[in-house]
Amino acid sequence: MRTFMHRICRLMLSLVLLTAVFADIKPALAANGGEPEAVTTATSPALRIGSRGWQVTQLQQNLRALGYFTYSRNTGYYGWITAAAVKRFQAAYLLKVDGIAGPITNTAIKHAVVKKKIIADSTKYIGVKYVWGAESPSQGFDCSGYVHYMFTSHGVWSVPRTTASQLYRRGFAVSRNNLRPGDLVFFSMESRGVISHVGFYMGNNKFISATISKGVWIYSMDNSYWGPHYMGAKRVY
């Protein structure tokens, strides 16, 4: 008898839980603008189809800032539209394309947002003079000093103050076809094959750097002077 009553109690509890779940799903479907979603718990290790909440809203906001999430508004629900945006970002940034915003993808998205801000702010310093060893707008910049200043002014301390050749040893290589804003581009100016200059890739085949001739300036990657000296690119953040 006790076993029978125990089973009845468990069945009733299950029905209550199912009722609560469906009650939560119904308004979610109505509020998400047609993006089908389910309910997940706050302990989910990654954001995926079915996730919802402020973390999803933040993800959508970041993807929108980067141009990958183009839905009319941030819904807070992770459906097929959000998954497709994540896949586009993953493909562009050479990540595993699975539509899941796990730790690696989330970190890459956050880094990309910071680098976009760095590039947006980098033009404030156009014309600041070149000074070897300097790393401030008031004193001037050398090429690696400018890179270090722009990173640290946006809270990135993992990129050290060092030389262009040392920076070239960090991060991972990115082909020219896969360059994204904020990647570092490197040049060999003094000895053939020896890295001696670094700048930020801006997008649209342009880079910005602190140069001896013009100070901080924007150049085309195909510039007749810089183009032949291009050695490669690294994603260091």
N, C-alpha and C positions, 0 to 999 in steps of 0.2 A: 504493500500500500504506500509505504514511504517512497519507494522507488517510482511508483506511478505518479504521485504528487510532485516529485522532483522533476519528472519529465514534463508535466503540465506547466510548471513554473518556468522551465527553460523555454518551452514553446511560446508562452505568453510574452516573455522577455524578448524573444526574437521578433515577434510580431510588432512589439513596441518600437524596437530599433529600426525595423524595416519601414515602419510608418514615418519615423523621424527622418530617415534618409530620403524617402520619396518626397516628403514635404520640403526638404531643403533643395532637392534637385529641381523641382517644378519651378520655383521663382528664379532659379539660376538660369534655366533655359529661356525664360521670358526676358531676362535682363541682359543677356549677353549679345543681343543684336543678331541672332541667327547663328552664332558660333557654338556648336554643340559641346557641352561640357558636362562633367560629372563632378563628384565630390571627392576630395582627398584630404588626408589629415595633415596637420601642421608638421608632422615628423617626417614627411616625404623627403628622401635624400636629394631629389632633383625635381625640377619643374617639368611637367610633361602634360600631354592631353589629359584633362580631368583636374588639373591643379587650378586653384583659384585663390584670390586674396591679394594683399598689397604687394607681395613679392612678384606676382604676375603683372600687376599694374606697373611696377618699376621696370620689369623686364621689357614690357611693351613700350614704355616711355623711352628707354635706352635704345631699343631697336628702331623706334621712330626717329630719334635724333640721328641715328646712323643711316637712315633711309631704307631700312628693311621692312619695317612694319608700317603699312600704308592704310590700314583700316581707318574708318572715319573717327574713331575714338578709342581710348584705352578702356578695355572692358573689365579687366581684373580676372578674366576667365581664359584658360589655356585650351584653345580648340585648334581646329585644323588651320585656321588663318595664322595663328601665332606660331604653330609648329612649322608652317611653310616659311615664315619670316626667319625663324631660327635656322632652318635648313639653308636658306640663302646666305645667312651670315656665316654659318659653318663652312659652306663651300668657298666663300670668298676669303676666309681666313685659314684655309687649309686644315680644318678640323674634321673629325669624324662626323659625317652627315647623317644624323639620326633623328633630328627634330626634338631632341631632349636637351633642356638647358641644365646640364649637370655642372659640377664645379669647374671643369676646364672651360666649358663654353661660357658660363657666367663670368668667369674671370676675364676671358678674352673680350667679352662684350664691354665690361666695365673699363678695361684698359683702352679699348678702342674709343670709348666716349671721352676718356681723359685725353687721349692723343688728339682727338678732334678739337678739343678745347685748346690744347697746346698749339696746334696749327693755326687756329683762329686768332690766338694772341700773339703768335710769332711775328706777325707783320707790324706790330706796334714798335718794333725795334729796327725797322728798316732804316738804314743810314747810320746806325750806331757804329763808330769806328772800330777797326780791327786793332787789337793790342795783344801781342803774344802773352799768354799766361793770365789774361784778364777774364773775368766772368761776371760782369755786372753792367747795367746800362750806363752808370755814371763813369766807370773806368774804361769800358769797352769790352770786347769779346775776342777770344780766338775761337776757332771752329768748335773744338770740344767743350770749351768753356760756355759757349752759347747753348750747346745741347744740354749740358749739365744744368745751366740756369733755368732753361725752359722746363725741364723735368721737375726740378726741385720746387720751382715756383707753383707747380700744380700738385705738390705733395708726393712726388715720386722720388724716393731716396734710394731705391735699389740700383739706380744707374750711377756709377761712381764718377768722380771728377778725375779723368784720366786722359790719355792721348787717343787720337783717332785709331791708331793701330791696335791699342788695347781694347777699345770698344768693338772693333771688328772681330775680336775673339769671343764676344758675348752673344747671347741669343741664338737664333737659328737663321740660316740663310733663306732669303726670299728671292725668287726669280723676278726679273723685271716685269714680266706679265702679271705677277701677283702682288706687286707693290700696293700698299695701302697707306693712307695718311698717317704720319707719325713713325713710319719705318725709317731707319737710318740708312742713308746712301753714302758710299765710300768711294774715294778717288785716290789715285796714285799720281802725285804731282812732282815729286823730286827724283826718286829712283824707280825705275820700271819695276812694277810688281810689288812695290812697298807702299802700304797704306799711309797716307799723310794728311788726308782731309776728310771731313764728315759733315753731313747736313741732314735736314729733315725732308723726307718726301712729303709733298703737299697734296698730291693728287693732280690729275690733268697733265701729267708728264712734266711737272715742275718741282723744284726743290728750293729750300731756303737755307742759307748758311752764312756764317761770318767769314768774309773773304778779305784778303789783303788789299785788293784793288778798290772795293766799294764798301767795305764793312758788311753789315748784314744786308743781304740782297737776295732777290728771287731770280732763278735762272731756269731755262729749259733744260731738261735732261739731254736734249739733242744739241745743246749749245756747241758751237764749233770749237770752243776752248775746253769745256768740261766734258763733253761727250766722249772724246777719245781716251780720257783718263779714268772713266768710270770702271770700278772694280767689282761692284756688287752691293748687296743690301742685306741688312740684318733686322730682325724683329727682336728687340731687346726688352720690350715691355708690352 
